[in-house]
Amino acid sequence: MTATDARPPAALPQPVPRWAELAARAVPWCVLPSGLWRVAVIIGVAFGWLEGGTSIAEEAYMLALTVVSELLALLTLGLVRPWGEILPRGLPFVGGRRVPVAAAVVPAALGAFAVTAVCVYFVLNTFIFHFHPEPVIGTGDKDPSGVMSTGWVLAVSYGPLLAWGPLLGAVTYSYYRRRTYAARTTA
């Protein structure tokens, strides 16, 4: 073996920063309250609205939205777990291969941007522009108990979603920095 045949030693994989681990674990918990609220509406705990009930299509939509959003939130854990860097061996055809950095970072970054954009739209629409499509939840005879008039149920259920986008963005940035560390240090 000659000096020209020698390869530089590969950089050791960088450990996941503690803050990134905690942020990734927090994401599914941020999404859970809104999912529980939708499931409660489906099973009939309407919180003072939807007195007439919901159609099967609306219930299917709410259940699908709950399942899909929670699954997407759980994917954030892949950015701090080994299965987010090397595909599990049990997967046919691709098992054991390294996950390309772009294959994880691009969808995660787009997801972080999309979730953040929706949350910003919600906040601006609710508190600044005050646009409320009819009917407004918690007004008139749809909320005889006054539960929804205060908005506390929606605030508790949907407020944590505001953290989903920024947390996902931070974990994505950490994943990118860790996975490209070897390329930066050998260049």
N, CA and C atoms as a LAMMPS dump frame, in Angstrom:
ITEM: TIMESTEP
0
ITEM: NUMBER OF ATOMS
561
ITEM: BOX BOUNDS ff ff ff
-5.0000000000000000e+02 5.0000000000000000e+02
-5.0000000000000000e+02 5.0000000000000000e+02
-5.0000000000000000e+02 5.0000000000000000e+02
ITEM: ATOMS id mol type element x y z
1 1 1 N 0.854 -1.174 0
2 1 2 C 0 0 0
3 1 3 C 0.897 1.233 0
4 2 1 N 0.622 2.138 -0.894
5 2 2 C 1.425 3.353 -1.003
6 2 3 C 0.724 4.499 -0.313
7 3 1 N 1.435 5.596 -0.213
8 3 2 C 0.867 6.777 0.435
9 3 3 C -0.314 7.319 -0.34
10 4 1 N -0.327 7.112 -1.665
11 4 2 C -1.448 7.63 -2.456
12 4 3 C -2.681 6.75 -2.317
13 5 1 N -2.511 5.494 -1.905
14 5 2 C -3.658 4.603 -1.737
15 5 3 C -4.353 4.8 -0.398
16 6 1 N -3.677 5.423 0.52
17 6 2 C -4.254 5.57 1.857
18 6 3 C -5.388 6.581 1.828
19 7 1 N -6.454 6.219 2.478
20 7 2 C -7.598 7.12 2.606
21 7 3 C -7.524 7.802 3.962
22 8 1 N -8.016 9.026 4.017
23 8 2 C -8.034 9.66 5.337
24 8 3 C -9.003 8.905 6.239
25 9 1 N -8.724 8.814 7.511
26 9 2 C -9.64 8.094 8.395
27 9 3 C -11 8.778 8.422
28 10 1 N -12.042 7.958 8.415
29 10 2 C -13.403 8.503 8.448
30 10 3 C -13.649 9.122 9.822
31 11 1 N -14.312 10.238 9.8
32 11 2 C -14.647 10.893 11.065
33 11 3 C -15.684 10.045 11.794
34 12 1 N -15.542 9.971 13.086
35 12 2 C -16.509 9.231 13.879
36 12 3 C -17.851 9.934 13.811
37 13 1 N -18.948 9.151 13.849
38 13 2 C -20.259 9.802 13.833
39 13 3 C -20.415 10.716 15.047
40 14 1 N -20.988 11.842 14.8
41 14 2 C -21.168 12.814 15.867
42 14 3 C -22.351 12.399 16.748
43 15 1 N -22.23 12.571 18.049
44 15 2 C -23.358 12.235 18.926
45 15 3 C -24.483 13.257 18.755
46 16 1 N -25.675 12.813 19.063
47 16 2 C -26.84 13.696 18.993
48 16 3 C -26.791 14.642 20.185
49 17 1 N -26.864 15.954 19.945
50 17 2 C -26.89 16.884 21.087
51 17 3 C -28.127 16.637 21.956
52 18 1 N -27.965 16.827 23.229
53 18 2 C -29.074 16.577 24.163
54 18 3 C -30.29 17.429 23.829
55 19 1 N -30.059 18.683 23.464
56 19 2 C -31.19 19.556 23.155
57 19 3 C -31.961 19.035 21.937
58 20 1 N -31.255 18.458 20.948
59 20 2 C -31.931 17.925 19.763
60 20 3 C -32.749 16.689 20.119
61 21 1 N -32.2 15.852 20.994
62 21 2 C -32.929 14.667 21.462
63 21 3 C -34.214 15.089 22.172
64 22 1 N -34.108 16.062 23.064
65 22 2 C -35.285 16.539 23.803
66 22 3 C -36.3 17.199 22.867
67 23 1 N -35.822 17.963 21.902
68 23 2 C -36.732 18.616 20.952
69 23 3 C -37.459 17.575 20.105
70 24 1 N -36.744 16.545 19.656
71 24 2 C -37.372 15.497 18.848
72 24 3 C -38.411 14.732 19.661
73 25 1 N -38.114 14.497 20.926
74 25 2 C -39.092 13.813 21.782
75 25 3 C -40.309 14.688 22.076
76 26 1 N -40.133 15.992 22.064
77 26 2 C -41.24 16.904 22.374
78 26 3 C -42.241 17.014 21.229
79 27 1 N -41.788 16.816 19.992
80 27 2 C -42.671 17.024 18.836
81 27 3 C -43.937 16.162 18.897
82 28 1 N -43.852 14.834 19.1
83 28 2 C -45.108 14.066 19.166
84 28 3 C -46.027 14.516 20.299
85 29 1 N -45.442 14.984 21.394
86 29 2 C -46.266 15.465 22.498
87 29 3 C -46.94 16.795 22.157
88 30 1 N -46.329 17.588 21.281
89 30 2 C -46.949 18.843 20.845
90 30 3 C -48.148 18.583 19.936
91 31 1 N -48.108 17.491 19.207
92 31 2 C -49.167 17.167 18.254
93 31 3 C -50.312 16.413 18.93
94 32 1 N -50.023 15.696 19.993
95 32 2 C -51.005 14.829 20.643
96 32 3 C -52.273 15.54 21.127
97 33 1 N -52.214 16.706 21.793
98 33 2 C -53.457 17.307 22.299
99 33 3 C -54.485 17.607 21.214
100 34 1 N -54.056 18.081 20.058
101 34 2 C -55.027 18.364 18.992
102 34 3 C -55.645 17.068 18.476
103 35 1 N -54.851 16.003 18.412
104 35 2 C -55.392 14.708 18.006
105 35 3 C -56.409 14.178 19.006
106 36 1 N -56.105 14.333 20.281
107 36 2 C -57.056 13.892 21.308
108 36 3 C -58.351 14.7 21.235
109 37 1 N -58.238 15.996 20.938
110 37 2 C -59.432 16.822 20.801
111 37 3 C -60.296 16.314 19.639
112 38 1 N -59.652 16 18.499
113 38 2 C -60.419 15.504 17.347
114 38 3 C -61.062 14.164 17.651
115 39 1 N -60.343 13.272 18.333
116 39 2 C -60.913 11.973 18.694
117 39 3 C -62.083 12.168 19.656
118 40 1 N -61.967 13.094 20.587
119 40 2 C -63.071 13.376 21.508
120 40 3 C -64.3 13.852 20.75
121 41 1 N -64.106 14.681 19.748
122 41 2 C -65.238 15.143 18.939
123 41 3 C -65.867 13.966 18.196
124 42 1 N -65.03 13.07 17.678
125 42 2 C -65.541 11.91 16.932
126 42 3 C -66.383 11.009 17.827
127 43 1 N -65.941 10.785 19.069
128 43 2 C -66.69 9.876 19.931
129 43 3 C -67.864 10.554 20.633
130 44 1 N -68.042 11.844 20.389
131 44 2 C -69.24 12.504 20.872
132 44 3 C -69.051 13.527 21.96
133 45 1 N -67.844 13.743 22.432
134 45 2 C -67.595 14.799 23.405
135 45 3 C -67.374 16.06 22.589
136 46 1 N -68.447 16.781 22.317
137 46 2 C -68.396 17.868 21.343
138 46 3 C -67.987 19.203 21.94
139 47 1 N -67.742 19.268 23.238
140 47 2 C -67.311 20.516 23.865
141 47 3 C -68.255 21.675 23.568
142 48 1 N -69.541 21.379 23.46
143 48 2 C -70.51 22.446 23.287
144 48 3 C -70.761 22.859 21.86
145 49 1 N -70.134 22.246 20.899
146 49 2 C -70.425 22.584 19.511
147 49 3 C -70.591 21.312 18.714
148 50 1 N -70.95 21.447 17.499
149 50 2 C -71.308 20.317 16.651
150 50 3 C -72.469 19.545 17.265
151 51 1 N -73.443 20.306 17.769
152 51 2 C -74.584 19.696 18.436
153 51 3 C -75.337 18.745 17.513
154 52 1 N -75.335 19.044 16.234
155 52 2 C -76.04 18.198 15.284
156 52 3 C -75.255 16.944 14.938
157 53 1 N -74.06 16.805 15.473
158 53 2 C -73.235 15.652 15.167
159 53 3 C -72.388 15.905 13.931
160 54 1 N -71.57 14.936 13.629
161 54 2 C -70.699 15.034 12.464
162 54 3 C -71.028 13.904 11.511
163 55 1 N -70.77 14.144 10.257
164 55 2 C -71.015 13.1 9.26
165 55 3 C -69.886 12.08 9.295
166 56 1 N -70.117 10.955 8.678
167 56 2 C -69.092 9.913 8.6
168 56 3 C -67.856 10.448 7.877
169 57 1 N -68.065 11.241 6.83
170 57 2 C -66.933 11.801 6.079
171 57 3 C -66.111 12.735 6.967
172 58 1 N -66.778 13.564 7.767
173 58 2 C -66.049 14.466 8.669
174 58 3 C -65.282 13.683 9.728
175 59 1 N -65.895 12.646 10.245
176 59 2 C -65.224 11.823 11.246
177 59 3 C -64.023 11.102 10.644
178 60 1 N -64.18 10.587 9.434
179 60 2 C -63.067 9.909 8.757
180 60 3 C -61.93 10.895 8.507
181 61 1 N -62.279 12.107 8.092
182 61 2 C -61.266 13.137 7.861
183 61 3 C -60.524 13.469 9.15
184 62 1 N -61.268 13.685 10.237
185 62 2 C -60.635 14.044 11.508
186 62 3 C -59.749 12.908 12.018
187 63 1 N -60.201 11.668 11.868
188 63 2 C -59.392 10.534 12.311
189 63 3 C -58.141 10.388 11.447
190 64 1 N -58.296 10.529 10.137
191 64 2 C -57.133 10.435 9.239
192 64 3 C -56.14 11.566 9.524
193 65 1 N -56.63 12.765 9.746
194 65 2 C -55.761 13.89 10.076
195 65 3 C -55.002 13.628 11.375
196 66 1 N -55.673 13.059 12.342
197 66 2 C -55.03 12.742 13.616
198 66 3 C -53.928 11.71 13.44
199 67 1 N -54.231 10.625 12.733
200 67 2 C -53.253 9.548 12.545
201 67 3 C -52.062 10.036 11.718
202 68 1 N -52.326 10.72 10.612
203 68 2 C -51.246 11.186 9.742
204 68 3 C -50.371 12.21 10.456
205 69 1 N -50.971 13.145 11.158
206 69 2 C -50.16 14.164 11.833
207 69 3 C -49.311 13.544 12.939
208 70 1 N -49.845 12.579 13.673
209 70 2 C -49.052 11.946 14.725
210 70 3 C -47.93 11.099 14.129
211 71 1 N -48.204 10.405 13.024
212 71 2 C -47.145 9.631 12.369
213 71 3 C -46.036 10.548 11.842
214 72 1 N -46.412 11.669 11.258
215 72 2 C -45.399 12.616 10.789
216 72 3 C -44.594 13.186 11.949
217 73 1 N -45.268 13.442 13.059
218 73 2 C -44.553 13.944 14.238
219 73 3 C -43.582 12.889 14.769
220 74 1 N -43.984 11.625 14.745
221 74 2 C -43.095 10.558 15.206
222 74 3 C -41.889 10.379 14.292
223 75 1 N -42.021 10.743 13.024
224 75 2 C -40.877 10.662 12.115
225 75 3 C -39.74 11.591 12.536
226 76 1 N -40.054 12.614 13.3
227 76 2 C -39.016 13.517 13.797
228 76 3 C -37.983 12.742 14.614
229 77 1 N -38.423 11.677 15.276
230 77 2 C -37.497 10.87 16.068
231 77 3 C -36.419 10.231 15.199
232 78 1 N -36.71 10.007 13.923
233 78 2 C -35.717 9.443 13.019
234 78 3 C -34.521 10.351 12.814
235 79 1 N -34.68 11.623 13.086
236 79 2 C -33.566 12.557 12.933
237 79 3 C -32.566 12.471 14.083
238 80 1 N -32.939 11.753 15.146
239 80 2 C -32.023 11.593 16.279
240 80 3 C -31.778 10.125 16.618
241 81 1 N -32.347 9.22 15.856
242 81 2 C -32.202 7.789 16.101
243 81 3 C -31.351 7.145 15.012
244 82 1 N -30.762 6.006 15.311
245 82 2 C -29.944 5.325 14.29
246 82 3 C -30.715 4.965 13.022
247 83 1 N -32.021 4.644 13.137
248 83 2 C -32.78 4.29 11.937
249 83 3 C -33.002 5.481 11.023
250 84 1 N -32.656 6.672 11.448
251 84 2 C -32.705 7.835 10.583
252 84 3 C -31.408 8.044 9.815
253 85 1 N -30.386 7.275 10.15
254 85 2 C -29.102 7.374 9.457
255 85 3 C -28.804 6.128 8.624
256 86 1 N -29.178 4.966 9.142
257 86 2 C -29.013 3.708 8.411
258 86 3 C -30.349 2.989 8.456
259 87 1 N -30.852 2.619 7.283
260 87 2 C -32.15 1.967 7.221
261 87 3 C -32.089 0.6 7.903
262 88 1 N -33.141 0.218 8.613
263 88 2 C -33.148 -1.081 9.294
264 88 3 C -32.928 -2.23 8.305
265 89 1 N -32.175 -3.222 8.725
266 89 2 C -31.824 -4.35 7.853
267 89 3 C -33.045 -5.136 7.394
268 90 1 N -34.113 -5.077 8.116
269 90 2 C -35.318 -5.829 7.76
270 90 3 C -36.068 -5.281 6.554
271 91 1 N -35.724 -4.09 6.09
272 91 2 C -36.401 -3.523 4.927
273 91 3 C -35.89 -4.186 3.652
274 92 1 N -36.795 -4.699 2.824
275 92 2 C -36.334 -5.35 1.595
276 92 3 C -35.671 -4.348 0.651
277 93 1 N -34.632 -4.794 -0.019
278 93 2 C -33.891 -4.067 -1.048
279 93 3 C -33.023 -2.923 -0.526
280 94 1 N -33.446 -2.217 0.499
281 94 2 C -32.699 -1.041 0.951
282 94 3 C -32.151 -1.182 2.365
283 95 1 N -32.48 -2.251 3.052
284 95 2 C -32.049 -2.434 4.436
285 95 3 C -30.543 -2.402 4.577
286 96 1 N -30.065 -1.708 5.585
287 96 2 C -28.644 -1.606 5.865
288 96 3 C -27.938 -0.473 5.145
289 97 1 N -28.609 0.19 4.25
290 97 2 C -27.98 1.303 3.52
291 97 3 C -28.106 2.592 4.317
292 98 1 N -27.131 3.479 4.087
293 98 2 C -27.186 4.792 4.727
294 98 3 C -28.287 5.637 4.089
295 99 1 N -28.963 6.386 4.914
296 99 2 C -29.969 7.314 4.424
297 99 3 C -29.247 8.516 3.855
298 100 1 N -29.469 8.857 2.578
299 100 2 C -28.833 10.075 2.052
300 100 3 C -29.291 11.294 2.865
301 101 1 N -28.366 12.17 3.128
302 101 2 C -28.675 13.34 3.96
303 101 3 C -29.843 14.126 3.369
304 102 1 N -29.82 14.338 2.067
305 102 2 C -30.888 15.116 1.427
306 102 3 C -32.244 14.422 1.539
307 103 1 N -32.255 13.083 1.553
308 103 2 C -33.521 12.348 1.642
309 103 3 C -34.204 12.572 2.986
310 104 1 N -33.455 12.924 3.996
311 104 2 C -34.05 13.224 5.298
312 104 3 C -34.223 14.726 5.51
313 105 1 N -33.229 15.501 5.085
314 105 2 C -33.236 16.934 5.391
315 105 3 C -34.267 17.699 4.558
316 106 1 N -34.362 17.397 3.268
317 106 2 C -35.281 18.159 2.406
318 106 3 C -36.734 17.992 2.848
319 107 1 N -37.255 16.746 3.016
320 107 2 C -38.647 16.643 3.478
321 107 3 C -38.855 17.23 4.874
322 108 1 N -37.879 17.045 5.771
323 108 2 C -38.026 17.594 7.118
324 108 3 C -38.034 19.12 7.097
325 109 1 N -37.16 19.716 6.294
326 109 2 C -37.123 21.181 6.209
327 109 3 C -38.403 21.722 5.567
328 110 1 N -38.876 21.056 4.517
329 110 2 C -40.137 21.486 3.901
330 110 3 C -41.304 21.329 4.872
331 111 1 N -41.294 20.242 5.644
332 111 2 C -42.338 20.045 6.647
333 111 3 C -42.284 21.104 7.73
334 112 1 N -41.081 21.428 8.186
335 112 2 C -40.937 22.473 9.203
336 112 3 C -41.445 23.804 8.675
337 113 1 N -41.097 24.107 7.425
338 113 2 C -41.567 25.356 6.823
339 113 3 C -43.091 25.363 6.695
340 114 1 N -43.66 24.262 6.206
341 114 2 C -45.113 24.189 6.004
342 114 3 C -45.871 24.309 7.32
343 115 1 N -45.444 23.578 8.332
344 115 2 C -46.128 23.628 9.627
345 115 3 C -46.002 25.012 10.238
346 116 1 N -44.817 25.609 10.14
347 116 2 C -44.624 26.959 10.668
348 116 3 C -45.494 27.965 9.912
349 117 1 N -45.571 27.825 8.592
350 117 2 C -46.396 28.742 7.79
351 117 3 C -47.868 28.633 8.172
352 118 1 N -48.353 27.425 8.358
353 118 2 C -49.757 27.242 8.751
354 118 3 C -49.997 27.845 10.13
355 119 1 N -49.063 27.656 11.043
356 119 2 C -49.221 28.209 12.39
357 119 3 C -49.174 29.731 12.377
358 120 1 N -48.272 30.3 11.588
359 120 2 C -48.211 31.76 11.474
360 120 3 C -49.506 32.291 10.867
361 121 1 N -50.001 31.615 9.841
362 121 2 C -51.287 32.002 9.236
363 121 3 C -52.397 31.978 10.279
364 122 1 N -52.433 30.91 11.073
365 122 2 C -53.46 30.792 12.103
366 122 3 C -53.371 31.939 13.112
367 123 1 N -52.162 32.211 13.592
368 123 2 C -51.984 33.259 14.599
369 123 3 C -52.341 34.626 14.018
370 124 1 N -51.834 34.917 12.82
371 124 2 C -52.155 36.209 12.198
372 124 3 C -53.644 36.343 11.933
373 125 1 N -54.247 35.274 11.443
374 125 2 C -55.659 35.3 11.114
375 125 3 C -56.516 35.456 12.367
376 126 1 N -56.126 34.806 13.426
377 126 2 C -56.933 34.835 14.638
378 126 3 C -56.776 36.128 15.423
379 127 1 N -55.551 36.582 15.578
380 127 2 C -55.314 37.69 16.494
381 127 3 C -55.106 39.043 15.825
382 128 1 N -54.78 39.071 14.553
383 128 2 C -54.517 40.36 13.916
384 128 3 C -55.608 40.694 12.897
385 129 1 N -55.85 39.792 11.962
386 129 2 C -56.813 40.084 10.904
387 129 3 C -58.249 39.788 11.319
388 130 1 N -58.434 38.967 12.328
389 130 2 C -59.746 38.632 12.883
390 130 3 C -60.725 38.131 11.825
391 131 1 N -60.245 37.35 10.89
392 131 2 C -61.122 36.766 9.886
393 131 3 C -61.677 35.464 10.435
394 132 1 N -62.982 35.383 10.535
395 132 2 C -63.62 34.17 11.037
396 132 3 C -64.698 33.734 10.05
397 133 1 N -64.479 32.626 9.36
398 133 2 C -65.531 32.149 8.47
399 133 3 C -66.751 31.735 9.288
400 134 1 N -67.895 31.9 8.732
401 134 2 C -69.123 31.546 9.45
402 134 3 C -69.339 30.052 9.408
403 135 1 N -69.901 29.448 10.392
404 135 2 C -70.235 30.028 11.686
405 135 3 C -69.025 30.029 12.608
406 136 1 N -68.986 30.995 13.492
407 136 2 C -67.908 31.086 14.46
408 136 3 C -68.191 30.078 15.569
409 137 1 N -67.22 29.272 15.892
410 137 2 C -67.393 28.265 16.933
411 137 3 C -67.569 28.966 18.264
412 138 1 N -68.563 28.533 19.007
413 138 2 C -68.769 29.07 20.341
414 138 3 C -69.629 30.312 20.384
415 139 1 N -70.392 30.558 19.336
416 139 2 C -71.282 31.713 19.37
417 139 3 C -72.71 31.234 19.166
418 140 1 N -73.615 32.064 19.555
419 140 2 C -75.016 31.745 19.358
420 140 3 C -75.433 30.535 20.181
421 141 1 N -76.317 29.736 19.59
422 141 2 C -76.844 28.579 20.307
423 141 3 C -75.954 27.352 20.184
424 142 1 N -74.811 27.453 19.512
425 142 2 C -73.921 26.308 19.378
426 142 3 C -73.119 26.044 20.641
427 143 1 N -73.115 26.982 21.567
428 143 2 C -72.342 26.81 22.787
429 143 3 C -73.157 27.276 23.986
430 144 1 N -74.216 26.546 24.311
431 144 2 C -75.075 26.998 25.409
432 144 3 C -74.361 27.008 26.758
433 145 1 N -73.36 26.158 26.927
434 145 2 C -72.678 26.1 28.222
435 145 3 C -71.589 27.157 28.352
436 146 1 N -71.169 27.767 27.248
437 146 2 C -70.124 28.77 27.284
438 146 3 C -68.725 28.193 27.318
439 147 1 N -68.614 26.886 27.122
440 147 2 C -67.301 26.233 27.19
441 147 3 C -66.369 26.777 26.127
442 148 1 N -66.851 26.893 24.887
443 148 2 C -65.982 27.312 23.8
444 148 3 C -65.847 28.819 23.702
445 149 1 N -66.712 29.56 24.331
446 149 2 C -66.657 31.012 24.228
447 149 3 C -65.324 31.559 24.723
448 150 1 N -64.771 30.948 25.729
449 150 2 C -63.495 31.422 26.257
450 150 3 C -62.33 31.014 25.378
451 151 1 N -62.497 29.977 24.608
452 151 2 C -61.439 29.511 23.725
453 151 3 C -60.379 28.686 24.426
454 152 1 N -60.56 28.397 25.7
455 152 2 C -59.524 27.675 26.438
456 152 3 C -59.342 26.261 25.932
457 153 1 N -60.415 25.619 25.482
458 153 2 C -60.289 24.244 24.994
459 153 3 C -59.432 24.216 23.729
460 154 1 N -59.699 25.13 22.816
461 154 2 C -58.892 25.172 21.594
462 154 3 C -57.469 25.626 21.882
463 155 1 N -57.297 26.539 22.799
464 155 2 C -55.944 27.002 23.136
465 155 3 C -55.109 25.866 23.719
466 156 1 N -55.706 25.088 24.597
467 156 2 C -54.988 23.97 25.21
468 156 3 C -54.74 22.865 24.177
469 157 1 N -55.703 22.662 23.29
470 157 2 C -55.575 21.585 22.307
471 157 3 C -54.644 21.933 21.153
472 158 1 N -54.758 23.142 20.655
473 158 2 C -54 23.511 19.465
474 158 3 C -52.796 24.41 19.742
475 159 1 N -52.689 24.979 20.902
476 159 2 C -51.549 25.827 21.237
477 159 3 C -50.2 25.132 21.103
478 160 1 N -50.083 23.902 21.601
479 160 2 C -48.786 23.222 21.476
480 160 3 C -48.337 23.004 20.028
481 161 1 N -49.267 22.991 19.089
482 161 2 C -48.894 22.824 17.675
483 161 3 C -48.001 23.957 17.183
484 162 1 N -48.078 25.108 17.828
485 162 2 C -47.25 26.235 17.418
486 162 3 C -45.759 25.925 17.558
487 163 1 N -45.414 24.974 18.414
488 163 2 C -44.006 24.621 18.615
489 163 3 C -43.521 23.572 17.618
490 164 1 N -44.426 22.893 16.919
491 164 2 C -44.04 21.795 16.045
492 164 3 C -43.054 22.24 14.961
493 165 1 N -43.359 23.268 14.229
494 165 2 C -42.498 23.724 13.139
495 165 3 C -41.11 24.144 13.602
496 166 1 N -41.011 25.039 14.587
497 166 2 C -39.679 25.43 15.062
498 166 3 C -38.873 24.267 15.645
499 167 1 N -39.527 23.376 16.384
500 167 2 C -38.805 22.216 16.925
501 167 3 C -38.291 21.318 15.804
502 168 1 N -39.135 21.06 14.816
503 168 2 C -38.722 20.229 13.685
504 168 3 C -37.585 20.897 12.916
505 169 1 N -37.659 22.211 12.74
506 169 2 C -36.592 22.924 12.054
507 169 3 C -35.272 22.827 12.796
508 170 1 N -35.302 22.956 14.109
509 170 2 C -34.082 22.88 14.909
510 170 3 C -33.481 21.471 14.866
511 171 1 N -34.334 20.452 14.965
512 171 2 C -33.842 19.075 14.923
513 171 3 C -33.296 18.753 13.53
514 172 1 N -33.928 19.275 12.499
515 172 2 C -33.451 19.067 11.135
516 172 3 C -32.071 19.696 10.948
517 173 1 N -31.891 20.901 11.458
518 173 2 C -30.595 21.573 11.36
519 173 3 C -29.524 20.77 12.096
520 174 1 N -29.867 20.252 13.272
521 174 2 C -28.924 19.436 14.034
522 174 3 C -28.555 18.172 13.259
523 175 1 N -29.536 17.531 12.646
524 175 2 C -29.286 16.323 11.848
525 175 3 C -28.341 16.643 10.69
526 176 1 N -28.614 17.736 10.002
527 176 2 C -27.77 18.144 8.872
528 176 3 C -26.332 18.391 9.329
529 177 1 N -26.166 19.11 10.418
530 177 2 C -24.822 19.406 10.927
531 177 3 C -24.083 18.123 11.329
532 178 1 N -24.78 17.218 11.991
533 178 2 C -24.142 15.961 12.405
534 178 3 C -23.752 15.101 11.214
535 179 1 N -24.647 14.978 10.253
536 179 2 C -24.401 14.076 9.137
537 179 3 C -23.377 14.633 8.153
538 180 1 N -23.218 15.936 8.101
539 180 2 C -22.241 16.519 7.174
540 180 3 C -20.951 16.904 7.876
541 181 1 N -20.79 16.526 9.138
542 181 2 C -19.599 16.871 9.9
543 181 3 C -18.336 16.307 9.25
544 182 1 N -18.386 15.056 8.824
545 182 2 C -17.2 14.428 8.222
546 182 3 C -16.78 15.156 6.959
547 183 1 N -17.737 15.55 6.142
548 183 2 C -17.418 16.253 4.903
549 183 3 C -16.804 17.619 5.193
550 184 1 N -17.264 18.276 6.233
551 184 2 C -16.737 19.603 6.587
552 184 3 C -15.349 19.504 7.177
553 185 1 N -15.086 18.457 7.953
554 185 2 C -13.795 18.364 8.627
555 185 3 C -12.694 17.832 7.728
556 186 1 N -13.034 17.033 6.716
557 186 2 C -12.013 16.489 5.824
558 186 3 C -11.737 17.397 4.643
559 187 1 N -12.593 18.358 4.409
560 187 2 C -12.412 19.242 3.251
561 187 3 C -11.39 20.314 3.497
